[in-house]
Amino acid sequence: MTERGTAGWLESDSLTSLDASELARLVDRTSERELRHRLIGGVREIALREIFRRMPEYLRPARAAGFDAVVAWQITGAGPGGGRTGGPADVDEFWIRVCDGRCILLDDQPEHADISIRTDPATLLRVVTGNEDPVTAVLKQRLSVRGDLALAARLTKIFAVGPA
């Protein structure tokens, strides 16, 4: 379908219909440079919206028992005039609440977040598809975490990362 190093799949309308396994395979086959180049503009917006729309599907309720936190995701590179309400113009923010074994995507910015995660869209896509380890991304300074680090460390255990 897609040759290594190309990201033509990111321009197709089928991005939202890809299953987790196919998405992970395509992300793995796409060069870092090409992925970063394509994840701008409208494609970036569609990809981010789809990642966060699917997030509740990947929660492992049994592992999330006792976990109660609001997580603010700050995705850089929105460009001038971009960005969702509540944050800097060049950052898109998404907020999730994990509580009682459920994950809810919040429409409005909460009063405070227990965990804040900041990254670029390519790193986010690689992490959620299992193509990059979040700890490695932190060490490479491509992902930063603030707030309750003990809770943040549990995130990789309560969400299925990559295809099931």
DSSP file (Angstrom, degrees, kcal/mol; ACC not computed):
  #  RESIDUE AA STRUCTURE BP1 BP2  ACC     N-H-->O    O-->H-N    N-H-->O    O-->H-N    TCO  KAPPA ALPHA  PHI   PSI    X-CA   Y-CA   Z-CA
    1    1 A M              0   0    0      0, 0.0     2,-0.4     0, 0.0     0, 0.0   0.000 360.0 360.0 360.0 -64.2    0.0    0.0    0.0
    2    2 A T        -     0   0    0      4,-0.0     2,-0.1     6,-0.0     3,-0.1  -0.961 360.0-131.3-119.8 132.0    2.5    2.6    1.2
    3    3 A E    >   -     0   0    0     -2,-0.4     3,-1.9     1,-0.1    26,-0.0  -0.448  40.2 -85.1 -77.3 153.7    6.2    2.4    0.6
    4    4 A R  T 3  S+     0   0    0      1,-0.2    26,-0.2    -2,-0.1    -1,-0.1  -0.323 115.7  25.9 -56.4 134.8    8.7    3.0    3.4
    5    5 A G  T 3  S+     0   0    0     24,-2.9     2,-0.3     1,-0.3    -1,-0.2   0.348 100.5 101.1  94.3  -6.4    9.4    6.7    3.8
    6    6 A T    <   -     0   0    0     -3,-1.9    -1,-0.3    23,-0.4     3,-0.1  -0.820  47.7-168.2-112.9 155.4    6.1    8.0    2.4
    7    7 A A    >   +     0   0    0     -2,-0.3     3,-1.8     1,-0.1     4,-0.4  -0.135  40.9 132.4-131.1  37.8    3.1    9.3    4.2
    8    8 A G  G >   +     0   0    0      1,-0.3     3,-1.5     2,-0.2     4,-0.4   0.800  68.6  68.6 -58.1 -28.0    0.5    9.4    1.4
    9    9 A W  G >  S+     0   0    0      1,-0.3     3,-0.7     2,-0.2    -1,-0.3   0.765  89.2  64.2 -62.8 -25.0   -1.9    7.7    3.7
   10   10 A L  G <  S+     0   0    0     -3,-1.8    -1,-0.3     1,-0.2    -2,-0.2   0.684 100.5  51.1 -72.9 -17.1   -1.9   10.8    5.9
   11   11 A E  G <  S+     0   0    0     -3,-1.5    -1,-0.2    -4,-0.4    -2,-0.2   0.513  91.6  97.5 -96.6  -4.9   -3.6   12.8    3.1
   12   12 A S  S X  S-     0   0    0     -3,-0.7     3,-1.1    -4,-0.4    -3,-0.0  -0.467  78.8-126.6 -84.4 156.4   -6.3   10.3    2.4
   13   13 A D  G >  S+     0   0    0      1,-0.2     3,-0.6    -2,-0.1     4,-0.1   0.577 102.2  76.8 -72.5  -9.0   -9.8   10.6    3.8
   14   14 A S  G >>  +     0   0    0      1,-0.2     3,-1.4     2,-0.1     4,-0.8   0.449  60.9  99.9 -84.1   1.3   -9.4    7.1    5.2
   15   15 A L  G X4 S+     0   0    0     -3,-1.1     3,-0.8     1,-0.3    -1,-0.2   0.892  83.7  49.3 -52.9 -42.1   -7.2    8.2    8.1
   16   16 A T  G <4 S+     0   0    0     -3,-0.6    -1,-0.3     1,-0.2    -2,-0.1   0.668 109.8  52.3 -74.3 -15.4  -10.2    8.1   10.5
   17   17 A S  G <4 S+     0   0    0     -3,-1.4    -1,-0.2    -4,-0.1    -2,-0.2   0.488  80.7 112.5-100.0  -2.4  -11.2    4.6    9.3
   18   18 A L    <<  -     0   0    0     -3,-0.8     2,-0.1    -4,-0.8    -3,-0.0  -0.464  65.3-129.9 -68.3 137.0   -7.8    2.9    9.8
   19   19 A D     >  -     0   0    0     -2,-0.2     4,-2.6     1,-0.1     5,-0.2  -0.422  28.8-100.0 -81.5 168.3   -7.8    0.4   12.6
   20   20 A A  H  > S+     0   0    0      1,-0.2     4,-2.4     2,-0.2     5,-0.2   0.854 120.3  50.5 -58.4 -40.1   -5.1    0.5   15.3
   21   21 A S  H  > S+     0   0    0      2,-0.2     4,-2.1     1,-0.2    -1,-0.2   0.927 113.0  44.7 -66.5 -45.2   -2.9   -2.3   13.7
   22   22 A E  H  > S+     0   0    0      2,-0.2     4,-2.5     1,-0.2    -2,-0.2   0.908 113.3  50.8 -66.2 -41.8   -2.9   -0.7   10.2
   23   23 A L  H  X S+     0   0    0     -4,-2.6     4,-2.6     1,-0.2     5,-0.2   0.926 110.5  49.3 -60.8 -45.2   -2.2    2.8   11.6
   24   24 A A  H  X S+     0   0    0     -4,-2.4     4,-2.2    -5,-0.2    -1,-0.2   0.900 111.6  49.6 -61.1 -41.3    0.7    1.4   13.7
   25   25 A R  H  X S+     0   0    0     -4,-2.1     4,-1.8     2,-0.2    -1,-0.2   0.919 112.4  46.9 -64.6 -44.2    2.1   -0.3   10.6
   26   26 A L  H  X S+     0   0    0     -4,-2.5     4,-0.6     2,-0.2    -2,-0.2   0.897 111.7  50.1 -66.9 -40.4    1.9    2.8    8.5
   27   27 A V  H >< S+     0   0    0     -4,-2.6     3,-1.0     1,-0.2    -1,-0.2   0.918 110.5  51.2 -62.4 -42.4    3.4    5.0   11.1
   28   28 A D  H 3< S+     0   0    0     -4,-2.2    -1,-0.2     1,-0.2    -2,-0.2   0.859 110.1  49.3 -62.5 -35.8    6.3    2.5   11.5
   29   29 A R  H 3< S+     0   0    0     -4,-1.8   -24,-2.9    -5,-0.1     2,-0.4   0.527  95.3  88.6 -83.3  -5.9    6.9    2.5    7.7
   30   30 A T  S << S-     0   0    0     -3,-1.0   -26,-0.1    -4,-0.6   -23,-0.1  -0.801  81.6-117.8 -99.7 132.5    6.9    6.3    7.4
   31   31 A S     >  -     0   0    0     -2,-0.4     4,-2.6     1,-0.1     5,-0.2  -0.260  21.3-119.7 -63.9 152.7   10.2    8.2    7.9
   32   32 A E  H  > S+     0   0    0      1,-0.2     4,-2.5     2,-0.2     5,-0.2   0.911 113.8  51.5 -58.0 -44.8   10.4   10.7   10.8
   33   33 A R  H  > S+     0   0    0      1,-0.2     4,-2.2     2,-0.2    -1,-0.2   0.923 111.9  45.3 -61.2 -46.1   11.0   13.5    8.3
   34   34 A E  H  > S+     0   0    0      2,-0.2     4,-2.4     1,-0.2    -1,-0.2   0.894 111.7  52.4 -66.9 -40.0    8.0   12.7    6.2
   35   35 A L  H  X S+     0   0    0     -4,-2.6     4,-1.7     1,-0.2    -2,-0.2   0.934 111.7  45.7 -61.5 -46.6    5.8   12.2    9.2
   36   36 A R  H  < S+     0   0    0     -4,-2.5    -1,-0.2     1,-0.2    -2,-0.2   0.887 112.8  51.4 -63.4 -39.4    6.7   15.6   10.6
   37   37 A H  H  < S+     0   0    0     -4,-2.2    -2,-0.2    -5,-0.2    -1,-0.2   0.896 113.5  43.5 -65.2 -40.7    6.3   17.3    7.2
   38   38 A R  H  < S+     0   0    0     -4,-2.4     2,-1.9     1,-0.2    -1,-0.2   0.758  94.7  79.4 -79.1 -25.1    2.8   15.8    6.7
   39   39 A L  S  < S+     0   0    0     -4,-1.7     2,-0.3    -5,-0.2    -1,-0.2  -0.291  76.0  97.9 -85.2  56.0    1.5   16.5   10.2
   40   40 A I  S >> S-     0   0    0     -2,-1.9     4,-0.9    -3,-0.2     3,-0.9  -0.891  75.6  -0.4-130.5 163.7    0.8   20.2    9.5
   41   41 A G  H 3> S-     0   0    0     -2,-0.3     4,-1.7     1,-0.2     3,-0.2  -0.236 125.7  -8.9  62.4-140.9   -2.4   22.0    8.6
   42   42 A G  H 3> S+     0   0    0      1,-0.2     4,-2.3     2,-0.2    -1,-0.2   0.825 134.1  56.3 -63.7 -35.4   -5.6   20.2    8.2
   43   43 A V  H <> S+     0   0    0     -3,-0.9     4,-2.8     2,-0.2    -1,-0.2   0.905 106.0  52.3 -64.4 -40.4   -4.1   16.7    8.3
   44   44 A R  H  X S+     0   0    0     -4,-0.9     4,-2.7     1,-0.2     5,-0.2   0.930 109.7  48.9 -58.7 -47.3   -2.6   17.6   11.7
   45   45 A E  H  X S+     0   0    0     -4,-1.7     4,-2.4     1,-0.2    -2,-0.2   0.913 112.8  46.7 -61.6 -44.5   -6.0   18.6   13.0
   46   46 A I  H  X S+     0   0    0     -4,-2.3     4,-2.3     2,-0.2    -1,-0.2   0.926 113.3  49.2 -63.4 -45.3   -7.7   15.5   11.7
   47   47 A A  H  X S+     0   0    0     -4,-2.8     4,-2.4     2,-0.2    -2,-0.2   0.924 113.4  45.6 -62.6 -45.6   -5.0   13.2   13.2
   48   48 A L  H  X S+     0   0    0     -4,-2.7     4,-2.3     2,-0.2     5,-0.3   0.931 112.4  50.4 -63.8 -45.5   -5.1   14.9   16.6
   49   49 A R  H  X S+     0   0    0     -4,-2.4     4,-1.9    -5,-0.2    -1,-0.2   0.899 112.8  47.6 -59.0 -40.3   -8.8   14.8   16.8
   50   50 A E  H  X S+     0   0    0     -4,-2.3     4,-2.0     2,-0.2    -1,-0.2   0.894 109.0  53.2 -70.0 -40.8   -8.8   11.1   15.9
   51   51 A I  H  X S+     0   0    0     -4,-2.4     4,-0.9     1,-0.2    -2,-0.2   0.946 115.4  39.9 -58.2 -49.1   -6.1   10.2   18.4
   52   52 A F  H  < S+     0   0    0     -4,-2.3    -1,-0.2     1,-0.2    -2,-0.2   0.797 111.0  57.3 -76.6 -27.3   -8.1   11.9   21.3
   53   53 A R  H  < S+     0   0    0     -4,-1.9    -1,-0.2    -5,-0.3     4,-0.2   0.886 112.1  43.3 -64.4 -37.7  -11.5   10.6   20.1
   54   54 A R  H >X S+     0   0    0     -4,-2.0     3,-1.6     1,-0.2     4,-0.8   0.646  87.7  93.5 -82.1 -16.0  -10.1    7.0   20.3
   55   55 A M  G >< S+     0   0    0     -4,-0.9     3,-1.2     1,-0.3     4,-0.4   0.851  81.0  54.5 -52.2 -43.8   -8.3    7.4   23.6
   56   56 A P  G >4 S+     0   0    0      0, 0.0     3,-0.9     0, 0.0    -1,-0.3   0.823 102.2  60.5 -60.5 -27.8  -11.3    6.1   25.7
   57   57 A E  G <4 S+     0   0    0     -3,-1.6    -2,-0.2     1,-0.2    -3,-0.1   0.767 103.6  50.7 -67.4 -25.1  -11.3    3.0   23.6
   58   58 A Y  G << S+     0   0    0     -3,-1.2   102,-3.1    -4,-0.8    -1,-0.2   0.423  80.9 115.0 -97.4   0.6   -7.7    2.2   24.6
   59   59 A L  B <   -A  159   0A   0     -3,-0.9   100,-0.2    -4,-0.4     3,-0.1  -0.515  60.5-143.0 -70.1 136.9   -8.2    2.5   28.4
   60   60 A R    >>  -     0   0    0     98,-3.5     4,-1.5    -2,-0.2     3,-0.7  -0.852  13.5-163.0 -98.9  96.2   -7.7   -0.8   30.3
   61   61 A P  T 34 S+     0   0    0      0, 0.0     4,-0.3     0, 0.0     3,-0.2   0.838  84.7  53.4 -54.1 -40.3  -10.5   -0.4   33.0
   62   62 A A  T >4 S+     0   0    0      1,-0.2     3,-0.8     2,-0.2    96,-0.1   0.895 112.3  44.5 -64.1 -38.6   -9.0   -3.1   35.3
   63   63 A R  T <4 S+     0   0    0     -3,-0.7    -1,-0.2     1,-0.2    95,-0.1   0.702 107.4  60.5 -77.4 -19.0   -5.6   -1.4   35.3
   64   64 A A  T >< S+     0   0    0     -4,-1.5     3,-2.4    -3,-0.2    37,-0.5   0.424  72.8 130.6 -88.6   1.7   -7.1    2.0   35.8
   65   65 A A  T <  S+     0   0    0     -3,-0.8     3,-0.1    -4,-0.3    -3,-0.0  -0.346  80.1  10.9 -57.1 129.2   -8.8    1.0   39.1
   66   66 A G  T 3  S+     0   0    0      1,-0.3     2,-0.5    -2,-0.1    -1,-0.3   0.371  96.7 126.7  82.9  -5.2   -7.9    3.7   41.7
   67   67 A F    <   +     0   0    0     -3,-2.4    34,-0.4    87,-0.0    33,-0.4  -0.758  28.3 167.8 -87.4 125.1   -6.5    6.1   39.0
   68   68 A D        +     0   0    0     -2,-0.5     2,-0.3    31,-0.2    31,-0.2  -0.886  19.5 126.0-141.1 106.1   -8.1    9.5   39.2
   69   69 A A  E     -B   98   0B   0     29,-2.2    29,-2.8    -2,-0.4     2,-0.5  -0.997  50.6-130.9-158.9 152.8   -6.5   12.3   37.3
   70   70 A V  E     -B   97   0B   0     -2,-0.3    45,-1.9    27,-0.2    44,-1.7  -0.941  28.1-159.5-103.5 129.6   -7.0   15.0   34.7
   71   71 A V  E     -Bc  96 115B   0     25,-2.9    25,-2.4    -2,-0.5     2,-0.6  -0.952   4.0-156.9-115.9 124.8   -4.4   15.0   32.0
   72   72 A A  E     -Bc  95 116B   0     43,-3.0    45,-3.1    -2,-0.5     2,-0.6  -0.886   7.6-160.0 -99.2 123.7   -3.7   18.0   29.9
   73   73 A W  E     -Bc  94 117B   0     21,-3.6    21,-2.2    -2,-0.6     2,-0.6  -0.922   3.7-167.2-105.3 123.5   -2.1   17.2   26.5
   74   74 A Q  E     -Bc  93 118B   0     43,-3.5    45,-2.3    -2,-0.6     2,-0.7  -0.944   3.2-166.9-113.6 112.5   -0.3   20.1   24.8
   75   75 A I  E     -Bc  92 119B   0     17,-3.3    17,-2.7    -2,-0.6     3,-0.3  -0.890  13.4-147.2-106.6 115.6    0.5   19.4   21.2
   76   76 A T  E     +B   91   0B   0     43,-2.6    15,-0.2    -2,-0.7     7,-0.0  -0.173  66.3  54.2 -77.2 167.3    3.0   21.9   19.8
   77   77 A G        +     0   0    0     13,-0.8    14,-0.2    43,-0.1    -1,-0.2   0.693  52.4 136.8  87.3  20.9    3.3   23.2   16.2
   78   78 A A        -     0   0    0     12,-2.3    13,-0.2    -3,-0.3     5,-0.1   0.765  58.0-138.0 -69.7 -23.0   -0.3   24.5   15.6
   79   79 A G    >   -     0   0    0     11,-0.4     3,-2.2     3,-0.1    -1,-0.1  -0.032  40.9 -32.2  86.3 166.1    1.2   27.6   14.0
   80   80 A P  T 3  S+     0   0    0      0, 0.0     3,-0.1     0, 0.0    10,-0.1  -0.297 134.0  11.9 -58.7 133.7    0.2   31.3   14.3
   81   81 A G  T 3  S+     0   0    0      1,-0.2     9,-0.1    -2,-0.0    -2,-0.1   0.387 109.3 105.7  80.2  -5.4   -3.5   31.7   14.9
   82   82 A G    <   +     0   0    0     -3,-2.2    -1,-0.2     7,-0.2     9,-0.2  -0.038  36.4  89.0 -87.9-163.1   -3.9   28.0   15.6
   83   83 A G  S    S-     0   0    0      7,-0.2     9,-0.3    -5,-0.1     2,-0.2   0.287  72.0 -89.9  88.5 145.2   -4.4   26.3   18.9
   84   84 A R    >   -     0   0    0      7,-0.6     3,-1.3     1,-0.2     7,-0.1  -0.486  58.7 -74.9 -85.1 159.9   -7.5   25.4   20.8
   85   85 A T  T 3  S+     0   0    0      1,-0.2    -1,-0.2    -2,-0.2     8,-0.1  -0.185 112.9  34.8 -53.2 139.1   -9.1   27.7   23.3
   86   86 A G  T 3  S+     0   0    0      1,-0.3    -1,-0.2    -3,-0.1     3,-0.1   0.268 105.6  66.1 103.5 -10.9   -7.4   28.0   26.6
   87   87 A G  S <  S-     0   0    0     -3,-1.3    -1,-0.3     1,-0.2     6,-0.1  -0.707  93.4 -56.9-132.8-176.8   -3.7   27.7   25.6
   88   88 A P    >   -     0   0    0      0, 0.0     3,-1.7     0, 0.0    -1,-0.2  -0.224  53.9-111.9 -60.0 154.2   -1.0   29.5   23.7
   89   89 A A  T 3  S+     0   0    0      1,-0.3    -7,-0.2    -6,-0.1    -2,-0.0   0.760 115.5  50.4 -62.6 -26.6   -1.8   30.2   20.0
   90   90 A D  T 3  S+     0   0    0    -12,-0.1   -12,-2.3    -9,-0.1   -13,-0.8   0.255 102.2  74.1 -97.7  14.5    0.8   27.6   18.7
   91   91 A V  E <   -B   76   0B   0     -3,-1.7    -7,-0.6    -9,-0.2     2,-0.5  -0.989  64.8-148.9-130.4 132.8   -0.4   24.8   21.0
   92   92 A D  E     -B   75   0B   0    -17,-2.7   -17,-3.3    -2,-0.4     2,-0.4  -0.860  21.2-156.3 -94.0 133.9   -3.5   22.6   20.7
   93   93 A E  E     +B   74   0B   0     -2,-0.5     2,-0.4   -19,-0.2   -19,-0.2  -0.931  14.7 178.9-116.2 137.5   -4.7   21.4   24.1
   94   94 A F  E     -B   73   0B   0    -21,-2.2   -21,-3.6    -2,-0.4     2,-0.4  -0.978  11.1-157.2-129.9 144.3   -6.8   18.3   24.8
   95   95 A W  E     -BD  72 106B   0     11,-0.6    11,-3.0    -2,-0.4     2,-0.3  -0.981   8.8-176.3-127.7 134.3   -7.9   17.3   28.3
   96   96 A I  E     -BD  71 105B   0    -25,-2.4   -25,-2.9    -2,-0.4     2,-0.5  -0.931  13.1-151.0-124.1 153.1   -8.9   13.8   29.5
   97   97 A R  E     -BD  70 104B   0      7,-2.4     7,-2.5    -2,-0.3     2,-0.6  -0.992   7.0-166.0-121.8 124.9  -10.2   12.7   32.8
   98   98 A V  E     +BD  69 103B   0    -29,-2.8   -29,-2.2    -2,-0.5     2,-0.3  -0.958  30.3 138.3-111.1 118.8   -9.5    9.1   33.9
   99   99 A C  E >   + D   0 102B   0      3,-2.1     3,-1.5    -2,-0.6   -31,-0.2  -0.973  59.7   9.3-160.4 141.6  -11.7    8.1   36.9
  100  100 A D  T 3  S-     0   0    0    -33,-0.4   -35,-0.1    -2,-0.3     3,-0.1   0.842 129.2 -56.4  55.4  37.0  -13.6    5.0   38.0
  101  101 A G  T 3  S+     0   0    0    -37,-0.5     2,-0.3   -34,-0.4    -1,-0.3   0.692 116.9 107.8  71.5  18.4  -12.2    2.9   35.2
  102  102 A R  E <   -D   99   0B   0     -3,-1.5    -3,-2.1   -38,-0.1     2,-0.5  -0.921  56.7-148.5-127.7 153.6  -13.4    5.4   32.5
  103  103 A C  E     -D   98   0B   0     -2,-0.3     2,-0.4    -5,-0.2    -5,-0.2  -0.989  16.7-173.1-121.9 127.1  -11.7    7.9   30.2
  104  104 A I  E     -D   97   0B   0     -7,-2.5    -7,-2.4    -2,-0.5     2,-0.6  -0.977  21.4-137.1-124.1 129.2  -13.6   11.0   29.2
  105  105 A L  E     -D   96   0B   0     -2,-0.4     2,-0.3    -9,-0.2    -9,-0.2  -0.761  28.3-139.3 -81.8 120.7  -12.4   13.6   26.7
  106  106 A L  E     -D   95   0B   0    -11,-3.0   -11,-0.6    -2,-0.6     3,-0.0  -0.638  11.6-157.3 -86.7 137.3  -13.3   17.0   28.2
  107  107 A D  S    S+     0   0    0     -2,-0.3     2,-0.3   -13,-0.1    -1,-0.1   0.829  77.6  45.1 -79.5 -33.8  -14.7   19.7   26.0
  108  108 A D  S    S-     0   0    0    -13,-0.0   -22,-0.0   -14,-0.0    -1,-0.0  -0.828  95.6 -97.0-115.8 151.3  -13.6   22.6   28.3
  109  109 A Q        -     0   0    0     -2,-0.3    -2,-0.1   -24,-0.1   -37,-0.0  -0.455  43.2-132.1 -64.3 126.5  -10.3   23.3   30.0
  110  110 A P        -     0   0    0      0, 0.0     3,-0.1     0, 0.0    -1,-0.1  -0.255  23.3-104.5 -73.9 168.7  -10.6   22.1   33.7
  111  111 A E  S    S-     0   0    0      1,-0.2     2,-0.3    -2,-0.0    -2,-0.1   0.886  99.5  -3.3 -61.9 -39.2   -9.5   24.3   36.6
  112  112 A H        -     0   0    0      0, 0.0     2,-0.4     0, 0.0    -1,-0.2  -0.994  63.8-137.6-151.9 155.4   -6.3   22.3   37.0
  113  113 A A        -     0   0    0     -2,-0.3   -42,-0.2     1,-0.1     3,-0.1  -0.917   5.8-152.3-113.0 141.4   -4.6   19.3   35.5
  114  114 A D  S    S+     0   0    0    -44,-1.7    34,-2.7    -2,-0.4     2,-0.4   0.810  89.2  25.5 -76.5 -31.6   -2.9   16.6   37.6
  115  115 A I  E     -cE  71 147B   0    -45,-1.9   -43,-3.0    32,-0.2     2,-0.5  -0.997  66.9-164.6-135.4 135.7   -0.5   15.8   34.7
  116  116 A S  E     -cE  72 146B   0     30,-2.5    30,-2.5    -2,-0.4     2,-0.5  -0.990   6.9-171.3-121.5 129.0    0.6   17.9   31.8
  117  117 A I  E     -cE  73 145B   0    -45,-3.1   -43,-3.5    -2,-0.5     2,-0.4  -0.977   1.1-170.5-121.8 128.7    2.2   16.3   28.8
  118  118 A R  E     +cE  74 144B   0     26,-2.5    26,-2.6    -2,-0.5     2,-0.3  -0.974  23.7 130.5-123.0 130.0    3.7   18.4   26.0
  119  119 A T  E     -cE  75 143B   0    -45,-2.3   -43,-2.6    -2,-0.4    24,-0.2  -0.950  52.0 -93.6-160.9 175.9    4.9   17.0   22.7
  120  120 A D     >  -     0   0    0     22,-0.7     4,-2.3    -2,-0.3     5,-0.2  -0.605  41.7-107.6 -96.1 163.2    4.8   17.5   18.9
  121  121 A P  H  > S+     0   0    0      0, 0.0     4,-2.5     0, 0.0     5,-0.2   0.852 116.0  53.2 -63.6 -35.3    2.2   15.6   16.8
  122  122 A A  H  > S+     0   0    0      2,-0.2     4,-2.3     1,-0.2     5,-0.2   0.928 111.2  45.7 -66.6 -43.4    4.7   13.2   15.2
  123  123 A T  H  > S+     0   0    0      2,-0.2     4,-2.7     1,-0.2     5,-0.2   0.924 112.5  51.8 -64.4 -43.1    6.0   12.0   18.6
  124  124 A L  H  X S+     0   0    0     -4,-2.3     4,-2.8     1,-0.2     5,-0.2   0.939 110.6  47.9 -57.3 -47.6    2.5   11.7   19.9
  125  125 A L  H  X S+     0   0    0     -4,-2.5     4,-1.3     1,-0.2     6,-0.3   0.893 112.6  48.7 -62.9 -39.7    1.5    9.6   16.9
  126  126 A R  H  <>S+     0   0    0     -4,-2.3     5,-2.3    -5,-0.2     6,-1.2   0.899 113.5  47.3 -66.5 -39.6    4.5    7.4   17.3
  127  127 A V  H ><5S+     0   0    0     -4,-2.7     3,-1.5     4,-0.2    -2,-0.2   0.948 111.9  47.7 -67.2 -49.0    3.9    6.9   21.1
  128  128 A V  H 3<5S+     0   0    0     -4,-2.8    34,-2.0     1,-0.3    -1,-0.2   0.733 112.4  50.4 -69.9 -20.0    0.2    6.1   20.8
  129  129 A T  T 3<5S-     0   0    0     -4,-1.3    -1,-0.3    -5,-0.2    -2,-0.2   0.417 116.5-112.9 -94.2   2.0    0.8    3.6   18.0
  130  130 A G  T < 5S+     0   0    0     -3,-1.5    -3,-0.2    -4,-0.2    -2,-0.1   0.618  86.4 117.1  80.5  12.4    3.6    1.8   20.0
  131  131 A N  S   <S+     0   0    0     -5,-2.3     2,-0.3    -6,-0.3    -4,-0.2   0.510  76.3  35.4 -91.5  -5.4    6.3    2.9   17.6
  132  132 A E  S    S-     0   0    0     -6,-1.2    -2,-0.2    -5,-0.2    -1,-0.2  -0.975  81.3-124.8-146.8 134.2    8.2    5.0   20.2
  133  133 A D     >  -     0   0    0     -2,-0.3     4,-2.3     1,-0.1     5,-0.2  -0.617  18.1-138.6 -75.6 130.0    8.6    4.4   23.9
  134  134 A P  H  > S+     0   0    0      0, 0.0     4,-2.0     0, 0.0    -1,-0.1   0.843 103.2  54.8 -61.2 -32.6    7.4    7.4   26.0
  135  135 A V  H  > S+     0   0    0      2,-0.2     4,-2.5     1,-0.2     5,-0.2   0.917 108.6  48.4 -65.8 -42.1   10.3    7.1   28.3
  136  136 A T  H  > S+     0   0    0      1,-0.2     4,-2.2     2,-0.2    -1,-0.2   0.903 108.8  53.9 -62.9 -40.4   12.7    7.3   25.4
  137  137 A A  H  <>S+     0   0    0     -4,-2.3     5,-3.1     2,-0.2     6,-1.0   0.881 109.2  48.8 -61.9 -37.7   10.8   10.3   24.1
  138  138 A V  H ><5S+     0   0    0     -4,-2.0     3,-1.6     4,-0.2    -2,-0.2   0.933 110.7  49.9 -65.5 -46.0   11.3   12.0   27.4
  139  139 A L  H 3<5S+     0   0    0     -4,-2.5    -2,-0.2     1,-0.3    -1,-0.2   0.838 110.6  49.8 -63.2 -32.5   15.0   11.3   27.4
  140  140 A K  T 3<5S-     0   0    0     -4,-2.2    -1,-0.3    -5,-0.2    -2,-0.2   0.409 114.9-120.5 -84.0   2.2   15.3   12.6   23.9
  141  141 A Q  T < 5S+     0   0    0     -3,-1.6    -3,-0.2     2,-0.2    -2,-0.1   0.819  83.2 117.7  60.6  34.7   13.4   15.8   25.1
  142  142 A R  S   <S+     0   0    0     -5,-3.1   -22,-0.7     1,-0.3     2,-0.3   0.452  77.3  34.8-102.9  -6.4   10.6   15.2   22.5
  143  143 A L  E    S-E  119   0B   0     -6,-1.0     2,-0.4   -24,-0.2    -1,-0.3  -0.979  70.6-165.6-147.0 132.1    8.0   14.8   25.3
  144  144 A S  E     -E  118   0B   0    -26,-2.6   -26,-2.5    -2,-0.3     2,-0.4  -0.945   2.1-161.1-123.7 147.1    7.8   16.5   28.6
  145  145 A V  E     +E  117   0B   0     -2,-0.4     2,-0.3   -28,-0.2   -28,-0.2  -0.984  10.6 176.6-128.4 133.7    5.8   15.7   31.6
  146  146 A R  E     +E  116   0B   0    -30,-2.5   -30,-2.5    -2,-0.4     2,-0.4  -0.920  45.1  31.9-131.7 159.2    4.9   17.9   34.6
  147  147 A G  E    S+E  115   0B   0     -2,-0.3     2,-1.2   -32,-0.2   -32,-0.2  -0.782 110.5  13.7 102.2-142.7    2.7   17.5   37.6
  148  148 A D     >  -     0   0    0    -34,-2.7     4,-2.3    -2,-0.4     5,-0.1  -0.590  62.5-175.8 -76.4  96.6    2.2   14.2   39.5
  149  149 A L  H  > S+     0   0    0     -2,-1.2     4,-2.1     1,-0.2    -1,-0.2   0.784  79.6  59.3 -69.1 -27.9    5.0   12.1   38.0
  150  150 A A  H  > S+     0   0    0      2,-0.2     4,-0.7     1,-0.2    -1,-0.2   0.924 110.5  42.3 -65.3 -43.6    3.9    9.0   40.0
  151  151 A L  H >> S+     0   0    0      1,-0.2     3,-1.1     2,-0.2     4,-0.6   0.919 112.2  54.9 -66.1 -43.0    0.5    9.1   38.3
  152  152 A A  H >< S+     0   0    0     -4,-2.3     3,-1.2     1,-0.3     4,-0.5   0.871 101.0  58.9 -58.9 -38.3    2.1   10.0   34.9
  153  153 A A  H 3< S+     0   0    0     -4,-2.1     3,-0.4     1,-0.3    -1,-0.3   0.782 101.8  56.2 -62.8 -26.4    4.2    6.8   35.1
  154  154 A R  H XX S+     0   0    0     -3,-1.1     4,-1.7    -4,-0.7     3,-1.3   0.666  84.0  84.8 -79.2 -16.8    1.1    4.8   35.4
  155  155 A L  H <X S+     0   0    0     -3,-1.2     4,-1.4    -4,-0.6    -1,-0.2   0.881  86.2  53.4 -55.7 -41.4   -0.4    6.1   32.1
  156  156 A T  H 34 S+     0   0    0     -4,-0.5    -1,-0.3    -3,-0.4     5,-0.2   0.734 111.1  48.2 -68.2 -19.5    1.5    3.6   29.9
  157  157 A K  H <4 S+     0   0    0     -3,-1.3    -1,-0.2    -4,-0.2    -2,-0.2   0.771 111.2  47.3 -89.1 -27.7    0.1    0.8   32.0
  158  158 A I  H  < S+     0   0    0     -4,-1.7   -98,-3.5    -3,-0.2     2,-0.4   0.638 108.4  60.0 -91.7 -13.1   -3.6    1.9   32.0
  159  159 A F  B  < S-A   59   0A   0     -4,-1.4     2,-0.6  -100,-0.2  -100,-0.2  -0.937  85.3-122.7-113.6 137.8   -3.7    2.6   28.2
  160  160 A A        -     0   0    0   -102,-3.1     2,-0.6    -2,-0.4     4,-0.1  -0.670  30.4-152.4 -72.6 121.4   -3.1    0.0   25.6
  161  161 A V        -     0   0    0     -2,-0.6   -32,-0.2    -5,-0.2   -33,-0.1  -0.869  57.5  -8.7-101.7 126.0   -0.3    1.4   23.5
  162  162 A G  S    S-     0   0    0    -34,-2.0   -32,-0.2    -2,-0.6  -141,-0.1  -0.257 115.4 -19.0  81.4-175.3   -0.2    0.3   19.9
  163  163 A P              0   0    0      0, 0.0    -2,-0.1     0, 0.0   -34,-0.0  -0.333 360.0 360.0 -67.3 144.6   -2.3   -2.4   18.4
  164  164 A A              0   0    0     -4,-0.1    -2,-0.0    -2,-0.0    -3,-0.0   0.473 360.0 360.0 -71.9 360.0   -3.9   -4.9   20.8
